[in-house]
Amino acid sequence: MSSLFDYQNAAHKDITIVEYRSDFLDTNTDHALIDVRTPFEFARGHLPGAINIPLNQLQFQADKVPTDKPVVFVCATGTRSADAAYAFANAGFDNVYNLAGGTMMWMMNGLPLDH
C-alpha cells in the first residue's frame, strides 16, 4: 500500500498571494485553507479561515481535507505546503494549490493574521 507521501509525477498549482485573493477571497469561492505548520507556529498567527493540520500529521488526518472543493495549502514560506500539495495531487486530489511565499509573504503584503 502506498503512502500519501510517496511521490510520483504529481502536479499541483502554485498561486501567489494576489492570485489567492482574487481567485478565492474576492470571489467568495468555497475552498479549504490548510495550514501545515506546527501548532506553535499556527498559534502565533495564521491566515483567516485556515485550519491547522501539521505536515507530519497530514497523512493520518487526510480525512479532514475535503474532496469536494479546492484545497489551498499554506505554511511559513511555501516549502512544506508544496510538499503537502504534491502529496495530495499525487493521491488523486483535483484543485490542489500551494500558496507561494506562505504566511511570510502574506505578512509582507500587510495582510492580517488571526491568532
DSSP file (Angstrom, degrees, kcal/mol; ACC not computed):
  #  RESIDUE AA STRUCTURE BP1 BP2  ACC     N-H-->O    O-->H-N    N-H-->O    O-->H-N    TCO  KAPPA ALPHA  PHI   PSI    X-CA   Y-CA   Z-CA
    1    1 A M              0   0    0      0, 0.0     2,-0.2     0, 0.0     0, 0.0   0.000 360.0 360.0 360.0 130.9    0.0    0.0    0.0
    2    2 A S        -     0   0    0      1,-0.1     2,-0.2     2,-0.0     0, 0.0  -0.515 360.0-122.5 -85.3 151.7    1.4    3.3   -0.9
    3    3 A S    >   -     0   0    0     -2,-0.2     3,-1.8     1,-0.1    -1,-0.1  -0.496  22.5-114.4 -86.2 156.9    1.7    6.3    1.4
    4    4 A L  T 3  S+     0   0    0      1,-0.3    87,-0.1    -2,-0.2    86,-0.1   0.813 118.6  52.8 -57.1 -29.8    0.2    9.7    0.8
    5    5 A F  T 3  S+     0   0    0      2,-0.1     2,-0.9    85,-0.1    -1,-0.3   0.182  73.5 117.4 -99.4  17.1    3.7   11.0    0.6
    6    6 A D    <   -     0   0    0     -3,-1.8     2,-0.2    81,-0.1    -4,-0.0  -0.771  63.2-140.6 -79.9 110.2    5.1    8.5   -2.0
    7    7 A Y        +     0   0    0     -2,-0.9     2,-0.1     1,-0.1    -2,-0.1  -0.504  35.9 152.9 -80.9 139.2    5.9   10.9   -4.8
    8    8 A Q        -     0   0    0     -2,-0.2     2,-0.4    78,-0.2    -1,-0.1  -0.214  69.6 -48.9-127.8-133.6    5.3   10.2   -8.4
    9    9 A N  S    S+     0   0    0     -2,-0.1     2,-0.1    81,-0.1    -2,-0.1  -0.325  79.4 158.7-104.0  51.1    4.7   12.7  -11.2
   10   10 A A        -     0   0    0     -2,-0.4     2,-0.4    76,-0.0    80,-0.1  -0.386  25.5-153.7 -78.0 151.2    2.1   14.7   -9.4
   11   11 A A        +     0   0    0     78,-0.1     2,-0.3    -2,-0.1    85,-0.2  -0.985  17.0 168.4-127.4 136.6    1.2   18.2  -10.3
   12   12 A H        -     0   0    0     -2,-0.4     2,-0.5    83,-0.1    85,-0.2  -0.816  34.6-108.3-130.5 175.3   -0.2   21.0   -8.2
   13   13 A K  E     -a   97   0A   0     83,-2.0    85,-2.7    -2,-0.3     2,-0.5  -0.929  17.9-147.7-112.2 127.2   -0.6   24.7   -8.8
   14   14 A D  E     -a   98   0A   0     -2,-0.5     2,-0.4    83,-0.2    85,-0.2  -0.784  22.2-171.7 -85.0 133.1    1.5   27.3   -7.1
   15   15 A I  E     -a   99   0A   0     83,-2.8    85,-2.5    -2,-0.5     2,-0.1  -0.963  16.2-129.1-126.6 148.0   -0.5   30.5   -6.6
   16   16 A T     >  -     0   0    0     -2,-0.4     4,-2.7    83,-0.2     5,-0.2  -0.333  31.6-104.0 -83.2 170.0    0.6   33.9   -5.4
   17   17 A I  H  > S+     0   0    0     83,-0.3     4,-2.6     2,-0.2     5,-0.2   0.918 123.9  51.8 -59.0 -44.1   -1.0   35.9   -2.6
   18   18 A V  H  > S+     0   0    0      1,-0.2     4,-2.5     2,-0.2     5,-0.2   0.921 111.4  46.3 -60.9 -45.0   -2.5   38.2   -5.3
   19   19 A E  H  > S+     0   0    0      2,-0.2     4,-3.2     1,-0.2     5,-0.4   0.904 111.4  52.0 -64.9 -41.0   -4.0   35.2   -7.2
   20   20 A Y  H  X>S+     0   0    0     -4,-2.7     4,-2.1     1,-0.2     5,-1.5   0.930 112.4  45.6 -60.9 -45.0   -5.3   33.7   -3.9
   21   21 A R  I  <>S+     0   0    0     -4,-2.6     5,-3.9     3,-0.2     6,-0.4   0.938 119.6  39.5 -64.6 -45.9   -7.0   36.9   -3.0
   22   22 A S  I  <5S+     0   0    0     -4,-2.5    -2,-0.2    -5,-0.2    -1,-0.2   0.878 122.3  40.4 -74.1 -36.5   -8.5   37.5   -6.5
   23   23 A D  I  <5S+     0   0    0     -4,-3.2    -3,-0.2    -5,-0.2    -2,-0.2   0.771 134.8  10.8 -84.2 -26.4   -9.4   33.8   -7.2
   24   24 A F  I  <>S+     0   0    0     -4,-2.1     5,-2.0    -5,-0.4     4,-0.3   0.770 128.9  37.1-119.0 -53.1  -10.7   32.7   -3.8
   25   25 A L  I > <S+     0   0    0     -5,-1.5     3,-1.3     3,-0.2    -3,-0.2   0.961 117.1  45.5 -74.7 -51.2  -11.3   35.6   -1.3
   26   26 A D  T 3 <S+     0   0    0     -5,-3.9    -1,-0.2     1,-0.3    -4,-0.2   0.778 120.1  42.5 -64.9 -25.5  -12.6   38.4   -3.5
   27   27 A T  T 3 5S-     0   0    0     -6,-0.4    -1,-0.3    -5,-0.1    -2,-0.2   0.379 105.9-126.1-100.0   2.7  -15.0   36.0   -5.3
   28   28 A N  T < 5 +     0   0    0     -3,-1.3     2,-0.4    -4,-0.3    -3,-0.2   0.847  43.0 178.7  53.0  36.9  -16.0   34.2   -2.1
   29   29 A T      < -     0   0    0     -5,-2.0     2,-0.2     1,-0.1    -1,-0.2  -0.560  32.7-116.5 -72.1 126.1  -15.1   30.9   -3.7
   30   30 A D        +     0   0    0     -2,-0.4     2,-0.3    -3,-0.1    -1,-0.1  -0.458  56.4 141.0 -64.5 127.6  -15.7   28.0   -1.3
   31   31 A H        -     0   0    0     -2,-0.2     2,-0.5    38,-0.2    40,-0.2  -0.970  49.9-111.2-158.7 165.8  -12.3   26.3   -0.5
   32   32 A A  E     -b   71   0A   0     38,-2.6    40,-3.3    -2,-0.3     2,-0.6  -0.926  20.9-158.5-106.8 133.1  -10.3   24.7    2.3
   33   33 A L  E     -b   72   0A   0     -2,-0.5    18,-2.4    16,-0.5     2,-0.6  -0.945  12.5-169.8-111.8 110.6   -7.3   26.5    3.6
   34   34 A I  E     -bc  73  51A   0     38,-2.8    40,-2.5    -2,-0.6     2,-0.6  -0.901   9.8-157.4-109.4 117.0   -5.0   24.0    5.3
   35   35 A D  E     -bc  74  52A   0     16,-3.1    18,-2.0    -2,-0.6    40,-0.2  -0.842   5.3-170.6 -93.3 117.4   -2.0   25.4    7.3
   36   36 A V        +     0   0    0     38,-2.6    19,-2.4    -2,-0.6    20,-0.2   0.237  47.3 112.1 -97.0  13.4    0.6   22.6    7.6
   37   37 A R  S    S-     0   0    0     37,-0.3    -2,-0.1    17,-0.2    16,-0.0  -0.231  79.7 -80.0 -75.6 173.5    2.8   24.4   10.1
   38   38 A T     >  -     0   0    0     16,-0.1     4,-2.7     1,-0.1     5,-0.2  -0.303  41.4-108.8 -68.6 158.5    3.3   23.2   13.7
   39   39 A P  H  > S+     0   0    0      0, 0.0     4,-2.4     0, 0.0     5,-0.1   0.864 121.0  54.7 -56.8 -35.9    0.6   24.1   16.3
   40   40 A F  H  > S+     0   0    0      2,-0.2     4,-1.2     1,-0.2    -3,-0.0   0.938 110.3  44.5 -63.0 -47.3    3.0   26.5   17.9
   41   41 A E  H  4 S+     0   0    0      1,-0.2     3,-0.5     2,-0.2     4,-0.5   0.923 113.3  51.5 -61.5 -44.5    3.6   28.3   14.6
   42   42 A F  H >< S+     0   0    0     -4,-2.7     3,-1.4     1,-0.2    -2,-0.2   0.900 106.6  53.5 -59.7 -43.3   -0.1   28.3   13.9
   43   43 A A  H 3< S+     0   0    0     -4,-2.4    -1,-0.2     1,-0.3    -2,-0.2   0.771 100.0  62.2 -65.4 -26.4   -1.0   29.8   17.3
   44   44 A R  T 3< S-     0   0    0     -4,-1.2    -1,-0.3    -3,-0.5    -2,-0.2   0.628 130.2 -45.4 -75.3 -12.6    1.5   32.7   16.7
   45   45 A G    <   -     0   0    0     -3,-1.4     2,-0.3    -4,-0.5    -1,-0.3  -0.348  61.2-176.5 147.6 132.7   -0.7   33.8   13.7
   46   46 A H  B     -E  114   0B   0     68,-2.3    68,-3.4    -3,-0.2     3,-0.1  -0.947  39.7 -81.3-144.0 162.1   -2.4   32.2   10.7
   47   47 A L    >   -     0   0    0     -2,-0.3     3,-2.1    66,-0.2    66,-0.1  -0.381  61.8 -91.7 -63.2 141.0   -4.3   33.3    7.7
   48   48 A P  T 3  S+     0   0    0      0, 0.0    -1,-0.1     0, 0.0     3,-0.1  -0.292 111.7  17.2 -55.4 133.0   -8.0   33.9    8.4
   49   49 A G  T 3  S+     0   0    0      1,-0.3   -16,-0.5    -3,-0.1     2,-0.1   0.370  91.7 138.9  87.6  -4.3  -10.1   30.8    7.9
   50   50 A A    <   -     0   0    0     -3,-2.1     2,-0.4   -18,-0.1    -1,-0.3  -0.422  40.3-151.1 -74.8 146.9   -7.2   28.4    8.0
   51   51 A I  E     -c   34   0A   0    -18,-2.4   -16,-3.1    -2,-0.1     2,-0.7  -0.923  19.3-123.3-112.6 147.7   -7.3   25.1    9.8
   52   52 A N  E     +c   35   0A   0     -2,-0.4   -16,-0.2   -18,-0.2   -18,-0.1  -0.805  39.8 155.4 -99.3 116.7   -4.2   23.5   11.2
   53   53 A I        -     0   0    0    -18,-2.0     5,-0.1    -2,-0.7   -15,-0.1  -0.863  40.6-133.7-131.5  99.6   -3.1   20.1   10.2
   54   54 A P    >>  -     0   0    0      0, 0.0     3,-2.3     0, 0.0     4,-0.9  -0.166  17.5-118.0 -55.9 145.4    0.7   19.8   10.7
   55   55 A L  G >4 S+     0   0    0    -19,-2.4     3,-0.8     1,-0.3     4,-0.5   0.859 114.4  56.5 -53.4 -39.9    2.6   18.3    7.8
   56   56 A N  G 34 S+     0   0    0      1,-0.2    -1,-0.3   -20,-0.2     4,-0.0   0.575 114.5  39.8 -73.2  -5.8    3.8   15.4   10.0
   57   57 A Q  G X> S+     0   0    0     -3,-2.3     4,-1.3   -21,-0.1     3,-0.8   0.434  88.4  96.9-112.3  -5.7    0.2   14.5   10.8
   58   58 A L  T << S+     0   0    0     -4,-0.9     3,-0.5    -3,-0.8     6,-0.2   0.869  81.3  50.1 -60.3 -42.6   -1.4   15.2    7.4
   59   59 A Q  T 34 S+     0   0    0     -4,-0.5     3,-0.4     1,-0.2    -1,-0.3   0.789 113.3  48.2 -69.4 -22.9   -1.4   11.6    6.1
   60   60 A F  T <4 S+     0   0    0     -3,-0.8    -1,-0.2     1,-0.2    -2,-0.2   0.660 119.8  37.7 -86.2 -17.4   -3.0   10.5    9.4
   61   61 A Q  S >< S+     0   0    0     -4,-1.3     3,-2.4    -3,-0.5     4,-0.3   0.045  74.9 123.3-119.5  24.0   -5.7   13.2    9.2
   62   62 A A  G >   +     0   0    0     -3,-0.4     3,-1.6     1,-0.3    -1,-0.1   0.760  64.6  70.7 -58.8 -25.1   -6.2   13.2    5.4
   63   63 A D  G 3  S+     0   0    0      1,-0.3    -1,-0.3    -3,-0.2     4,-0.1   0.659  88.9  63.5 -67.9 -13.7   -9.9   12.6    6.0
   64   64 A K  G <  S+     0   0    0     -3,-2.4    -1,-0.3    -6,-0.2    -2,-0.2   0.574  84.2  88.2 -83.4  -9.9  -10.2   16.2    7.3
   65   65 A V  S <  S-     0   0    0     -3,-1.6     6,-0.1    -4,-0.3   -31,-0.0  -0.806  83.8-126.5 -92.2 118.7   -9.2   17.5    3.9
   66   66 A P        -     0   0    0      0, 0.0     3,-0.1     0, 0.0   -34,-0.1  -0.276  16.9-163.7 -66.9 148.9  -12.3   18.0    1.7
   67   67 A T  S    S+     0   0    0      1,-0.1    27,-0.2    -4,-0.1     4,-0.1   0.453  80.3  67.7-105.9  -5.4  -12.5   16.4   -1.7
   68   68 A D  S    S+     0   0    0      2,-0.1    -1,-0.1   -37,-0.0     0, 0.0   0.272 102.6  33.4-103.9  10.8  -15.4   18.4   -3.0
   69   69 A K  S    S-     0   0    0     -3,-0.1   -38,-0.2    25,-0.1    25,-0.1  -0.976  97.0 -71.5-155.3 163.9  -13.8   21.8   -3.2
   70   70 A P        -     0   0    0      0, 0.0   -38,-2.6     0, 0.0     2,-0.5  -0.256  43.2-148.1 -59.5 147.5  -10.4   23.4   -3.9
   71   71 A V  E     -bd  32  96A   0     24,-2.6    26,-2.8   -40,-0.2     2,-0.5  -0.983   9.1-166.4-122.1 126.2   -7.7   23.0   -1.3
   72   72 A V  E     -bd  33  97A   0    -40,-3.3   -38,-2.8    -2,-0.5     2,-0.4  -0.960   8.4-156.7-112.8 122.4   -5.1   25.6   -0.7
   73   73 A F  E     +bd  34  98A   0     24,-2.9    26,-2.6    -2,-0.5     2,-0.3  -0.792  14.8 179.2 -98.2 141.7   -2.1   24.5    1.5
   74   74 A V  E     +b   35   0A   0    -40,-2.5   -38,-2.6    -2,-0.4   -37,-0.3  -0.979  10.5 158.8-139.6 150.7    0.0   27.2    3.3
   75   75 A C        -     0   0    0     24,-0.4    28,-2.9    -2,-0.3    29,-0.2  -0.625  60.7 -66.8-144.1-153.5    3.0   27.1    5.6
   76   76 A A  S    S-     0   0    0     26,-0.2    28,-2.7    -2,-0.2    29,-0.4   0.934 124.1  -1.5 -72.6 -45.7    5.6   29.7    6.6
   77   77 A T  S    S-     0   0    0     25,-0.2    24,-1.0    26,-0.2    25,-0.2   0.486 103.5 -95.2-126.9  -7.2    7.3   30.1    3.3
   78   78 A G  S  > S+     0   0    0     23,-0.3     4,-0.8    22,-0.2    24,-0.1   0.387  97.5 101.3 105.7  -2.4    5.6   27.7    0.8
   79   79 A T  H  > S+     0   0    0      2,-0.2     4,-1.7     3,-0.1     5,-0.1   0.959  85.9  37.1 -80.6 -54.4    8.0   24.8    1.2
   80   80 A R  H  > S+     0   0    0      1,-0.2     4,-2.2     2,-0.2     5,-0.1   0.885 117.0  53.7 -65.2 -37.9    6.1   22.5    3.5
   81   81 A S  H  > S+     0   0    0      1,-0.2     4,-2.7     2,-0.2    -1,-0.2   0.839 104.5  55.3 -67.7 -30.6    2.8   23.4    1.8
   82   82 A A  H  X S+     0   0    0     -4,-0.8     4,-2.7     2,-0.2    -1,-0.2   0.907 106.9  51.0 -64.7 -40.6    4.3   22.5   -1.6
   83   83 A D  H  X S+     0   0    0     -4,-1.7     4,-2.3     2,-0.2    -2,-0.2   0.924 111.9  47.0 -59.7 -44.4    5.1   19.0   -0.2
   84   84 A A  H  X S+     0   0    0     -4,-2.2     4,-2.4     2,-0.2     5,-0.2   0.923 111.9  49.7 -63.8 -44.6    1.5   18.7    1.0
   85   85 A A  H  X S+     0   0    0     -4,-2.7     4,-2.6     1,-0.2     5,-0.2   0.912 111.0  49.4 -62.7 -43.0    0.1   19.9   -2.3
   86   86 A Y  H  X S+     0   0    0     -4,-2.7     4,-2.7     1,-0.2    -1,-0.2   0.931 110.9  50.7 -59.3 -45.5    2.3   17.4   -4.2
   87   87 A A  H  X S+     0   0    0     -4,-2.3     4,-1.5     1,-0.2    -2,-0.2   0.911 113.4  43.6 -61.1 -44.0    1.2   14.6   -1.9
   88   88 A F  H  <>S+     0   0    0     -4,-2.4     5,-2.5     2,-0.2    -1,-0.2   0.876 113.5  50.2 -73.2 -36.5   -2.5   15.3   -2.4
   89   89 A A  H ><5S+     0   0    0     -4,-2.6     3,-1.5    -5,-0.2    -2,-0.2   0.916 110.8  51.2 -63.2 -41.3   -2.2   15.8   -6.1
   90   90 A N  H 3<5S+     0   0    0     -4,-2.7    -2,-0.2     1,-0.3    -1,-0.2   0.823 104.4  57.6 -63.5 -32.2   -0.3   12.5   -6.3
   91   91 A A  T 3<5S-     0   0    0     -4,-1.5    -1,-0.3    -5,-0.2    -2,-0.2   0.432 128.9 -95.9 -80.5   1.1   -3.1   10.9   -4.3
   92   92 A G  T < 5S+     0   0    0     -3,-1.5     2,-0.2     1,-0.3    -3,-0.2   0.502  72.9 148.6 101.4   4.4   -5.6   12.0   -7.0
   93   93 A F      < -     0   0    0     -5,-2.5    -1,-0.3    -6,-0.1     3,-0.3  -0.516  33.5-149.1 -72.0 138.2   -7.0   15.2   -5.5
   94   94 A D  S    S+     0   0    0    -27,-0.2   -23,-0.2    -2,-0.2   -25,-0.1  -0.646  73.0  30.5 -98.2 163.0   -8.0   17.8   -8.1
   95   95 A N  S    S+     0   0    0     -2,-0.2   -24,-2.6     1,-0.2     2,-0.5   0.925  77.1 160.5  56.1  51.4   -7.8   21.6   -7.5
   96   96 A V  E     - d   0  71A   0     -3,-0.3   -83,-2.0   -26,-0.2     2,-0.3  -0.905  14.7-175.2-107.0 130.8   -4.9   21.5   -5.1
   97   97 A Y  E     -ad  13  72A   0    -26,-2.8   -24,-2.9    -2,-0.5     2,-0.5  -0.923  21.6-148.9-128.8 149.7   -2.9   24.7   -4.6
   98   98 A N  E     -ad  14  73A   0    -85,-2.7   -83,-2.8    -2,-0.3     2,-1.2  -0.981  23.1-132.8-113.2 126.7    0.3   25.8   -2.8
   99   99 A L  E >   -a   15   0A   0    -26,-2.6     3,-1.7    -2,-0.5   -24,-0.4  -0.685  28.2-136.5 -81.6 101.0    0.3   29.3   -1.6
  100  100 A A  T 3  S+     0   0    0    -85,-2.5   -83,-0.3    -2,-1.2   -22,-0.2  -0.310  84.9  15.6 -61.4 133.0    3.7   30.5   -2.8
  101  101 A G  T 3> S-     0   0    0    -24,-1.0     4,-1.9   -85,-0.1     3,-0.4   0.173  98.3-151.1  88.0 -19.1    5.6   32.5   -0.2
  102  102 A G  H <>  -     0   0    0     -3,-1.7     4,-1.9     1,-0.2   -26,-0.2   0.010  53.2 -22.9  57.1-154.4    3.3   31.3    2.6
  103  103 A T  H  > S+     0   0    0    -28,-2.9     4,-2.5     1,-0.2    -1,-0.2   0.824 134.6  60.0 -62.4 -34.1    2.5   33.2    5.7
  104  104 A M  H  > S+     0   0    0    -28,-2.7     4,-2.4    -3,-0.4    -1,-0.2   0.933 107.5  44.3 -61.9 -45.5    5.6   35.3    5.5
  105  105 A M  H  X S+     0   0    0     -4,-1.9     4,-1.3   -29,-0.4    -1,-0.2   0.871 110.2  56.7 -67.0 -36.0    4.6   36.7    2.1
  106  106 A W  H  <>S+     0   0    0     -4,-1.9     5,-1.9     1,-0.2     3,-0.4   0.941 111.3  42.6 -57.1 -48.9    1.1   37.3    3.4
  107  107 A M  H ><5S+     0   0    0     -4,-2.5     3,-2.2     1,-0.2    -2,-0.2   0.880 108.4  58.6 -67.3 -38.3    2.5   39.4    6.2
  108  108 A M  H 3<5S+     0   0    0     -4,-2.4    -1,-0.2     1,-0.3    -2,-0.2   0.767 102.1  56.1 -63.3 -23.9    4.9   41.2    3.9
  109  109 A N  T 3<5S-     0   0    0     -4,-1.3    -1,-0.3    -3,-0.4    -2,-0.2   0.339 120.5-112.3 -87.5   6.3    1.9   42.3    1.9
  110  110 A G  T < 5 +     0   0    0     -3,-2.2    -3,-0.2     1,-0.2    -2,-0.1   0.715  65.8 150.4  74.4  21.3    0.5   43.9    5.0
  111  111 A L      < -     0   0    0     -5,-1.9    -1,-0.2     1,-0.1    -2,-0.1  -0.601  46.4-104.6 -91.2 150.5   -2.4   41.4    5.3
  112  112 A P        -     0   0    0      0, 0.0     2,-0.3     0, 0.0    -1,-0.1  -0.320  25.3-151.5 -78.1 153.1   -3.9   40.5    8.7
  113  113 A L        -     0   0    0    -66,-0.1     2,-0.3   -69,-0.1   -66,-0.2  -0.892  12.4-131.1-114.7 150.3   -3.4   37.3   10.6
  114  114 A D  B      E   46   0B   0    -68,-3.4   -68,-2.3    -2,-0.3   -64,-0.0  -0.715 360.0 360.0 -92.8 152.9   -5.8   35.6   13.1
  115  115 A H              0   0    0     -2,-0.3    -1,-0.1   -70,-0.2   -70,-0.1   0.338 360.0 360.0-126.0 360.0   -4.5   34.5   16.5
